Amino acid sequence: MTETSPAPEHGTPPATEIELAGLRLRLVPVPWARSVGGCLAVACGSRDDPPTAASTAHLAEHVRALSGAGHVRRSVPVFAQTDIARTLFRATAAPEAAADLAARLVDVMGDASVDEATLESERTAVELETARMDSSALLRAGGLFAAAAADEPGMDSIARTRREDVAAVTHRQVAALTAWGYRPDRAVLAVAGPPEALRAVPDAVAARLARHPHPAAAARPTAARPTAAAATPRLRLPALDGLLAVTLTRPRQAADLHARAVLGDRGPLVAAGLREGVPLLGRTTVENAEQAVDVLCWKPAGNNRQLAEHLHAACTAQEADDTVRELAARQARHEHAFTTHTPMAQALAAALDDPAAPRRITGRLRLAVWRVTDGIPVPVPVPAG
């Protein structure tokens, strides 16, 4: 058992990590909590889709969220979400049901076979979720710009999925991806709650893992590869032509108040657009396994050269006044309080934490200005002089 957090503050016990059959189990004591939150993070996401079967990971998520049997499945609902590099399964329960919650999440990594009837019942749900992006190209803009700005492949894997792709995925492809990706040695299970409730979790997890033996690593199917997204054609979205964007490429876990101030709603980038009468159209963050890209978008009327110049100037200066910095710091404090207040939020943070990953941005911010031309983000040249 290894301590994974600093010394406890104000009497709060430290978090611990235990390895069970390759699974990293993280226990996060929350003495004041009246519930238990759990999050299973599986290192299998949209970037692992086979090149000709986009949305396979999304379908696998839906199927695995229904896994398990008996009272555990009935009593512990699971909320699931497919990201680029991982899939998350979350659940909450009363403290006395902590063992059932842990067992329910371990069942997600159980038998990799896929029942065809279950898959077909979930296919419609996946199609409906994907149809939102089909109806508005702007919902794909984050992936489009992130793929242009980042070094890590697969940043546009979610953005390139279309409803028609969902219908083409077979149950065998879903089963192959599940067998490859839904393994204890590719997962982190975090459970947060009252310390007395967590005591039963390790034994419950060990017992459940023993019921779901996995084949040796050498026997993994080869239908899906982590680099599959790298071989796909470049995403092109002509409907977004003329869109301007600024991207910040950074380590996924890096927190930087200066970056928050520069990119914030009161910062110099948003102010540059307002000076030209072009309000910010939207913002998003796209996360991969190691990198994240923050994207801010504007839709100017015509080719607004002055707006592009103002954005370049703000990116070069990377300055924010004291008022903007204080607002950014206050917002960061509020978000931290909100995201760590509940056991569910604590479990989510613990499941996504990579102790070896960079925590801060070093050097100048990696900012870039882009304009979509013929459906592809093109770097906007730095103004002469």
C-alpha positions in Angstrom: 0.0 0.0 0.0 1.6 3.3 -1.1 0.8 6.8 0.1 0.0 9.0 -2.9 -0.8 12.3 -1.4 1.0 14.9 0.8 0.7 14.8 4.6 -2.9 15.2 5.6 -4.2 18.7 6.5 -6.5 19.4 9.4 -6.7 15.7 10.3 -7.7 14.5 6.8 -6.2 11.0 6.1 -4.0 10.7 3.0 -5.1 8.9 -0.1 -3.7 5.5 -0.8 -3.1 3.4 -3.9 -3.2 -0.4 -4.0 -2.4 -2.6 -7.0 -4.7 -5.6 -7.5 -4.2 -7.9 -10.5 -2.8 -4.9 -12.4 -5.6 -2.5 -11.5 -4.6 0.6 -9.7 -7.1 1.2 -6.8 -7.1 4.6 -5.3 -8.9 5.2 -2.0 -9.6 8.9 -1.2 -10.8 9.4 2.4 -13.4 12.2 2.8 -14.3 12.2 6.5 -17.2 14.6 6.3 -18.9 12.9 3.4 -22.3 11.2 3.6 -21.9 9.3 0.3 -19.4 7.4 -1.7 -18.3 8.3 -5.2 -16.4 6.0 -7.6 -14.8 6.5 -11.0 -13.3 3.8 -13.2 -11.0 5.3 -15.9 -10.2 2.8 -18.7 -7.4 3.7 -21.1 -9.5 3.1 -24.2 -11.1 6.0 -26.0 -12.1 7.3 -29.4 -8.6 7.5 -30.7 -8.4 3.7 -30.4 -11.2 3.2 -32.9 -10.2 1.0 -35.8 -9.5 3.3 -38.9 -12.7 2.1 -40.7 -14.9 1.8 -37.6 -15.3 5.2 -36.0 -17.5 5.2 -32.8 -16.4 1.7 -31.8 -15.2 2.9 -28.4 -18.4 4.9 -27.9 -20.5 1.7 -28.5 -18.2 -0.2 -26.2 -18.9 2.3 -23.5 -22.6 1.9 -23.8 -22.4 -1.9 -23.7 -20.0 -2.0 -20.8 -22.1 0.4 -18.7 -24.8 -2.3 -18.7 -22.4 -5.0 -17.6 -22.8 -7.0 -14.4 -25.6 -9.0 -12.9 -27.7 -9.5 -9.8 -28.5 -6.9 -7.1 -25.2 -5.0 -7.7 -26.2 -4.1 -11.2 -29.7 -3.1 -10.2 -28.8 -1.1 -7.2 -25.8 0.9 -8.5 -26.5 2.9 -11.7 -23.5 3.9 -13.8 -22.9 7.1 -15.8 -20.4 6.6 -18.6 -18.5 9.0 -21.0 -16.2 8.3 -23.9 -13.3 10.7 -24.2 -10.3 10.7 -26.6 -7.9 8.6 -24.7 -10.0 7.1 -22.0 -13.6 6.1 -21.0 -15.0 7.0 -17.6 -17.6 5.1 -15.6 -19.0 6.9 -12.5 -21.3 5.9 -9.8 -22.4 7.1 -6.3 -23.9 5.2 -3.4 -24.6 5.3 0.3 -21.5 4.6 2.5 -22.9 1.2 3.5 -23.0 0.3 -0.2 -19.3 1.1 -0.9 -18.4 -2.5 -1.6 -21.3 -2.9 -4.1 -20.3 0.3 -5.9 -16.7 -0.9 -6.3 -17.9 -4.3 -7.5 -20.2 -2.7 -10.0 -17.4 -0.7 -11.5 -15.1 -3.7 -11.6 -17.8 -5.6 -13.6 -17.3 -3.1 -16.4 -14.0 -5.0 -17.1 -15.7 -8.3 -17.0 -16.6 -10.7 -19.9 -15.5 -8.9 -23.1 -18.1 -10.7 -25.3 -20.8 -8.5 -26.7 -24.4 -9.5 -26.9 -25.8 -8.5 -30.3 -29.2 -7.6 -29.0 -27.7 -5.3 -26.3 -25.5 -3.7 -28.9 -28.4 -3.0 -31.2 -30.5 -1.5 -28.4 -27.6 0.9 -27.6 -26.7 1.7 -31.2 -29.7 4.1 -31.5 -28.6 6.0 -28.4 -25.1 6.4 -29.8 -26.6 7.6 -33.2 -28.7 10.2 -31.4 -25.7 11.5 -29.5 -23.6 11.7 -32.6 -26.4 13.4 -34.6 -25.9 16.6 -32.6 -22.5 17.1 -34.2 -24.0 16.3 -37.6 -26.5 19.1 -37.2 -23.8 21.7 -36.3 -20.3 21.7 -37.6 -19.3 24.1 -34.9 -19.5 21.3 -32.3 -16.6 19.7 -34.2 -14.5 22.8 -34.2 -12.6 22.0 -31.0 -11.3 18.7 -32.4 -10.5 20.4 -35.7 -8.3 23.1 -34.1 -6.8 20.8 -31.5 -5.6 18.3 -34.1 -3.8 21.2 -35.9 -2.2 22.6 -32.8 -1.2 19.5 -30.8 1.6 16.9 -31.3 -0.4 14.0 -29.9 -2.4 12.0 -32.5 -6.1 11.5 -32.2 -7.2 15.0 -31.0 -10.0 15.0 -33.6 -11.1 11.4 -33.2 -14.5 12.4 -31.6 -15.0 15.3 -34.0 -14.6 13.1 -37.1 -17.3 10.6 -36.0 -20.7 10.8 -37.9 -24.0 9.2 -37.4 -23.5 7.0 -40.5 -20.4 5.6 -39.0 -22.2 4.2 -36.0 -24.4 1.9 -38.1 -21.3 0.3 -39.7 -19.7 -1.0 -36.5 -20.1 -4.7 -35.9 -20.4 -6.5 -32.6 -17.1 -8.3 -33.3 -15.3 -5.0 -33.6 -16.8 -3.8 -30.3 -15.8 -7.1 -28.6 -12.2 -6.9 -30.0 -11.8 -3.4 -28.7 -13.2 -4.3 -25.3 -11.0 -7.3 -25.0 -7.9 -5.1 -25.8 -8.8 -2.0 -23.8 -11.0 -3.0 -20.9 -8.3 -4.7 -18.8 -7.3 -4.1 -15.2 -3.8 -3.2 -16.2 -5.2 -0.4 -18.4 -7.5 1.0 -15.7 -7.6 3.1 -12.5 -10.5 2.8 -10.0 -10.8 5.6 -7.5 -13.3 5.5 -4.7 -13.9 8.4 -2.3 -15.9 8.6 0.8 -15.9 8.2 4.6 -12.8 6.3 5.8 -14.9 3.6 7.5 -16.8 3.0 4.2 -13.6 2.5 2.2 -12.3 -0.3 4.4 -14.5 -2.9 2.6 -13.5 -1.8 -0.9 -10.1 -3.5 -1.4 -11.5 -7.0 -0.5 -14.6 -6.4 -2.7 -12.5 -5.4 -5.6 -10.1 -8.3 -5.2 -13.0 -10.7 -5.0 -14.7 -9.2 -8.1 -11.5 -9.3 -10.1 -11.1 -13.0 -9.3 -14.4 -13.6 -11.0 -13.3 -11.9 -14.2 -9.9 -13.5 -15.2 -8.3 -11.8 -18.2 -6.1 -13.5 -20.8 -2.4 -12.8 -20.8 -1.2 -9.6 -22.5 0.2 -11.5 -25.4 -3.3 -12.8 -26.3 -4.8 -9.4 -26.8 -6.6 -8.9 -30.1 -4.9 -6.7 -32.6 -8.0 -5.2 -34.2 -7.5 -1.9 -32.4 -4.2 0.0 -31.9 -3.6 3.2 -29.9 -2.1 4.8 -33.0 -5.0 4.0 -35.3 -6.2 7.6 -35.4 -2.8 8.7 -36.8 -3.5 6.9 -40.1 -6.9 8.5 -40.7 -7.3 11.3 -43.4 -7.2 14.9 -42.2 -10.5 16.2 -40.9 -12.0 18.8 -43.2 -15.0 21.0 -42.3 -15.8 23.5 -45.1 -18.8 24.8 -43.2 -16.4 26.5 -40.8 -14.5 28.5 -43.4 -13.6 31.9 -42.2 -13.6 30.9 -38.5 -10.8 32.4 -36.5 -9.3 30.6 -33.4 -6.6 30.9 -30.9 -5.2 27.7 -29.4 -3.2 27.1 -26.3 -1.4 23.7 -26.3 -0.2 22.5 -22.9 0.3 19.4 -20.8 -3.1 17.9 -19.8 -2.8 18.4 -16.1 -0.9 21.7 -16.2 -2.6 24.5 -14.2 -1.4 28.1 -14.9 -3.1 31.2 -13.6 -1.4 33.3 -16.2 -2.8 31.2 -19.0 -6.2 31.4 -17.4 -5.9 35.2 -17.3 -4.8 35.5 -20.9 -7.6 33.3 -22.2 -10.3 34.4 -19.8 -13.4 36.3 -20.6 -11.8 39.5 -19.3 -8.4 38.8 -20.8 -6.6 40.4 -23.8 -7.8 37.8 -26.4 -11.5 38.3 -25.8 -10.9 42.1 -25.5 -9.2 42.1 -28.9 -12.4 40.7 -30.5 -14.6 43.2 -28.8 -12.5 46.0 -30.0 -13.4 44.9 -33.6 -17.0 44.3 -32.7 -16.6 40.5 -32.9 -17.6 38.8 -29.6 -16.2 35.4 -28.7 -18.2 32.7 -30.4 -17.2 29.9 -28.0 -14.5 28.1 -26.2 -13.7 24.5 -25.4 -10.9 22.3 -24.1 -9.9 19.1 -25.9 -7.9 16.6 -23.7 -5.9 13.6 -24.9 -3.7 11.3 -22.8 -0.8 13.7 -22.4 -1.8 17.0 -24.0 -4.7 19.4 -23.8 -5.7 22.2 -26.2 -7.7 25.2 -25.1 -9.6 26.7 -28.1 -11.2 30.1 -28.4 -13.2 30.9 -31.6 -14.5 34.0 -33.4 -16.7 34.3 -36.5 -15.8 37.7 -38.1 -17.7 39.1 -41.1 -15.5 38.5 -44.1 -11.7 38.4 -43.8 -11.2 40.6 -40.7 -7.4 41.3 -41.0 -7.4 43.7 -38.1 -8.9 41.1 -35.7 -6.3 38.6 -36.7 -3.6 41.2 -36.1 -5.0 42.1 -32.7 -5.1 38.4 -31.7 -1.5 37.9 -32.9 -0.5 41.0 -30.8 -2.2 39.6 -27.7 -0.6 36.2 -28.2 2.8 37.7 -28.6 2.5 40.0 -25.6 0.8 37.4 -23.4 0.0 40.1 -20.9 -2.9 40.6 -18.4 -3.4 43.4 -15.9 -3.7 42.9 -12.2 -7.5 43.0 -12.2 -7.7 40.3 -14.7 -5.2 38.2 -12.8 -7.1 38.5 -9.6 -10.4 37.5 -11.3 -8.6 34.5 -12.8 -7.3 33.5 -9.4 -10.7 33.9 -7.8 -12.3 31.8 -10.5 -9.7 29.1 -10.0 -10.4 29.0 -6.3 -14.1 28.7 -6.9 -13.7 25.9 -9.4 -11.3 24.1 -7.1 -13.8 24.3 -4.3 -16.6 23.1 -6.5 -14.7 20.2 -8.1 -13.4 18.9 -4.8 -16.5 19.3 -2.7 -18.2 16.0 -3.3 -16.9 12.4 -3.1 -17.8 11.9 -6.7 -15.6 14.9 -7.7 -12.8 13.6 -5.6 -13.0 10.2 -7.2 -13.0 11.6 -10.7 -9.9 13.8 -10.0 -8.1 10.8 -8.4 -8.9 8.5 -11.3 -7.6 11.0 -13.9 -4.5 11.9 -11.9 -1.1 11.0 -13.4 1.5 11.6 -10.7 4.3 11.7 -13.2 2.7 14.3 -15.6 3.7 18.0 -15.6 1.6 20.2 -13.3 2.7 23.6 -14.6 3.3 25.3 -17.9 7.0 26.0 -18.4 8.2 28.9 -20.5 6.0 31.1 -22.6 2.5 30.0 -23.5 2.2 27.9 -26.7 -0.4 30.1 -28.4 -1.3 30.1 -32.1 -3.8 31.9 -34.3 -5.7 30.0 -37.0 -8.2 30.6 -39.8 -10.2 27.8 -41.4 -9.7 27.8 -45.2 -11.2 25.1 -47.4 -12.2 23.3 -44.2 -8.7 23.1 -42.7 -7.1 25.3 -40.0 -4.3 27.3 -41.5 -1.9 29.3 -39.3 -2.5 33.1 -39.7 0.9 34.7 -40.7 2.4 37.1 -38.2 1.9 40.7 -39.4 5.0 42.2 -41.0 6.8 44.7 -38.8 
